[in-house]
Amino acid sequence: MQEEATELDRALEGRGWLGRVAIPPGRMGAFAAQTQAMRRHALSMSVLIGLGFYLAFAAGDWFTVPDQVWLALTFRFAIMLPLGLAVLYWLHHVRSSLMVQQVVTCGFHLLAVSLLAFLVTRSDSANALGFVFASYAALMAMVISMALPVRLVMVLAITVMLVQALAIAFGPIQLPILQLHNLMTAIVIVGPALFANRTLENERRRHFLLIEREESRKRQLAEQRDMLSRLAALDPLTDIANRRGFHAALASDLGRVGPDALVAIAMVDIDHFKLYNDHYGHAAGDRALRRVAQALAEAAGPVGRAGRLGGEEFIIAVTGISSEEIELYAERLRASVQRLALAHCDSSTADVVTVSVGVVLGLRDRADIPTLFETADAALYRAKAAGRNRVVIHDLPRPNAEACRTG
Ligand SMILES: Nc1nc2c(ncn2[C@@H]2O[C@H](COP(=O)(O)OP(=O)(O)OP(=O)(O)O)[C@@H](O)[C@H]2O)c(=O)[nH]1
């Protein structure tokens, strides 16, 4: 994720060929998809505007090419008008690749320019040469508005220049200086047009990369937030939920079950753990805590939530369990620790590590959770007092019923 942001930062510096902002290869598809609609729209607009000017300047034909007016009007209204409408229809209704659309649109503009150049070769009027320069104005407008790739711009510009050179060569006015004018005009017009095209394209790319970087940073922050909240909910020693994580998980479980569901809380405490630490050392005590925590989490199963309240005290919550099942469930918790067979030679209860379990069962809607905890704690206290390594169940719906089972 960090590498992703760095890659985008590097791309934004625009160290590509001639300061070009290069899109990283993996994002080229997304960039093309994002800018395609805009580029297609630009093509339609260039045809529409080009056609508008082409028809509007018909009025000037009586002055520019007085001897070829009818041919000029035929070009404008009988060829370019229907063709322009057909290209517009095609751009909007026929699905084809952007490149094909760009080439066809360039072809349309080139034809318009070539027909004017043809008039230059046919007309004896010196005014006809005005079409040569009008063609360059059109070229500049096309290059800036069509958002074309640079290679296509170059092809378009060179073709326009050659067409004009031919028109001058075959025109009635044979002035060699006109070819130089043509070349100079081409250079002077194409240079800024290319620069404007490049600048606009770079801005498009920068805009895309900035949005991508923003998205990537948002994803990065969300991931870090998730990781932090996961860590904040975990007990670092045992890898099961800590008090905070347990409460959050229980709250979400309680939100999912109906008001009639039963909720069981089991408080679990390791017996004589101080003696275990004193005998085997604190590091061994930590290892035992980890093993007990994992055993309890496993025994709690997919329906139970296990957490470490602190020290050698654990808690398990189960929602949607019946009063018939709870005794077996609690016994399973207790037995899971004894089955670990962690030697505890100083324990007066058993020769292995054992736990005492205090359980309470309550109705979800009547359950005041802190009260349930207190009651489970009181049941645990009774289990300790009764000799440890046993389960004491305090059943809230039937307060007098109390079951006791020892290992
Ligand atoms: N190794 C280790 N020991 C811990 C940790 N947290 C608490 N303890 C120890 O757990 C022991 C708890 O002792 P007590 O509260 O007297 O309880 P106990 O010895 O288990 O006696 P009963 O609960 O009455 O059976 C203390 O010695 C604490 O130092 C821990 O993270 N690691």
The ligand as an SDF file (V2000), in Angstrom:
LIG
                    3D

 32 34  0  0  0  0  0  0  0  0999 V2000
    2.8470  -15.3310   34.6100 N   0  0  0  0  0  0  0  0  0  0  0  0
    1.8830  -14.4380   34.7830 C   0  0  0  0  0  0  0  0  0  0  0  0
    1.2450  -14.3560   35.9570 N   0  0  0  0  0  0  0  0  0  0  0  0
    0.2540  -13.4790   36.1240 C   0  0  0  0  0  0  0  0  0  0  0  0
   -0.1640  -12.6400   35.0680 C   0  0  0  0  0  0  0  0  0  0  0  0
   -1.1870  -11.8950   35.5600 N   0  0  0  0  0  0  0  0  0  0  0  0
   -1.4070  -12.2270   36.8170 C   0  0  0  0  0  0  0  0  0  0  0  0
   -0.5460  -13.2040   37.1530 N   0  0  0  0  0  0  0  0  0  0  0  0
   -0.3860  -13.8790   38.4560 C   0  0  0  0  0  0  0  0  0  0  0  0
   -1.5580  -14.5930   38.7710 O   0  0  0  0  0  0  0  0  0  0  0  0
   -1.5370  -14.7620   40.1980 C   0  0  0  0  0  0  0  0  0  0  0  0
   -2.9370  -14.6250   40.7240 C   0  0  0  0  0  0  0  0  0  0  0  0
   -2.8740  -14.9770   42.0800 O   0  0  0  0  0  0  0  0  0  0  0  0
   -4.1200  -14.9210   43.0080 P   0  0  0  0  0  0  0  0  0  0  0  0
   -5.0190  -13.7790   42.6430 O   0  0  0  0  0  0  0  0  0  0  0  0
   -3.6100  -14.9470   44.4300 O   0  0  0  0  0  0  0  0  0  0  0  0
   -4.9230  -16.1910   42.6900 O   0  0  0  0  0  0  0  0  0  0  0  0
   -4.4910  -17.7280   42.6830 P   0  0  0  0  0  0  0  0  0  0  0  0
   -3.1170  -17.9400   43.1900 O   0  0  0  0  0  0  0  0  0  0  0  0
   -4.7810  -18.2890   41.3480 O   0  0  0  0  0  0  0  0  0  0  0  0
   -5.4860  -18.3450   43.7480 O   0  0  0  0  0  0  0  0  0  0  0  0
   -6.9860  -18.7560   43.5040 P   0  0  0  0  0  0  0  0  0  0  0  0
   -7.5250  -17.9190   42.3960 O   0  0  0  0  0  0  0  0  0  0  0  0
   -7.6630  -18.4670   44.7990 O   0  0  0  0  0  0  0  0  0  0  0  0
   -6.9890  -20.1980   43.1650 O   0  0  0  0  0  0  0  0  0  0  0  0
   -0.5460  -13.7450   40.7640 C   0  0  0  0  0  0  0  0  0  0  0  0
    0.5980  -14.4050   41.2220 O   0  0  0  0  0  0  0  0  0  0  0  0
   -0.2020  -12.8810   39.5720 C   0  0  0  0  0  0  0  0  0  0  0  0
    1.1430  -12.4280   39.6030 O   0  0  0  0  0  0  0  0  0  0  0  0
    0.5070  -12.7360   33.8530 C   0  0  0  0  0  0  0  0  0  0  0  0
    0.2210  -12.0540   32.8910 O   0  0  0  0  0  0  0  0  0  0  0  0
    1.5090  -13.6420   33.7380 N   0  0  0  0  0  0  0  0  0  0  0  0
  1  2  1  0
  2  3  2  0
  2 32  1  0
  3  4  1  0
  4  5  2  0
  4  8  1  0
  5  6  1  0
  5 30  1  0
  6  7  2  0
  7  8  1  0
  8  9  1  0
  9 10  1  0
  9 28  1  0
 10 11  1  0
 11 12  1  0
 11 26  1  0
 12 13  1  0
 13 14  1  0
 14 15  2  0
 14 16  1  0
 14 17  1  0
 17 18  1  0
 18 19  2  0
 18 20  1  0
 18 21  1  0
 21 22  1  0
 22 23  2  0
 22 24  1  0
 22 25  1  0
 26 27  1  0
 26 28  1  0
 28 29  1  0
 30 31  2  0
 30 32  1  0
M  END
$$$$
